Amino acid sequence: MIHCIGIVLLIVGWFYWFQWRPSAIRKVCMQATYNTLRDKYDIGYQSGIYNNYYEYCLKRKGIAK
């Protein structure tokens, strides 16, 4: 019984760490980058600057390469 609980907790932990957490970080970075560029430079998603800010945010949060 304890082994089953341990396996379930391990699967839930993997799901959180490799699926849910990166997805949430990408969502936060996308919105924060868009808001920053919209407020400072009046530009949106089509800008090359957007990619630089987005990648920086991902690296700062620890999920970019």
N, C-alpha and C positions, 0 to 999 in steps of 0.2 A: 504494500500500500504506500509506504513512504517513497519507494522508488518511482511509483506512478506520479505522485505529487511532485517529486523532484524533476521528472521528465517534463511534466506540464509546465512547471515554473521555468525550466530551461528554454522550452519552445516559446513561451510568452516573452521571456527576456530577449531572445534572439529576434523575435518579431519586432519588439519595441526598438531595439538598438539598430537593426539593419533596415527596417521599413518605415516605422512610424516617426522616429526621431529625425532621420534625414528629410523625410517629406515635410515635416513641420518646419525644419530649418530652411528648406528651399522656399517654402511659402512666405515665411517671415522676411527672408532676404529679398525675395522678389518685390514684396510690397514696400519694404523699407527703401530699396534702391529706387523704385519708381517714385515714391514720395520725395526722396531727396533730390532727384534730378528734376522733377516737376517744379518743386519749390525754388531750387537754386538756378536752374538753367532753362526752365520752361521747355523741356524735351521729354519724350516718352520712351516707349519700348524699342523703337526702331533705331535708336542711336548706338553707335559703337561704344560710346562712353558708358552706356547702360551695362554692357557685358563686363567692362572693367570693374565697375562698382559691384556688380553682382558676384563676380568671381572673388573679389576682395572680401565681401561679406561671408561667402561660403568658406574661404580659407580661415577667416577670423573665428568662425563657429566650429571649424575643425572637420569639415566634410569634403573639402575640395582637394584635388591632387596637387 
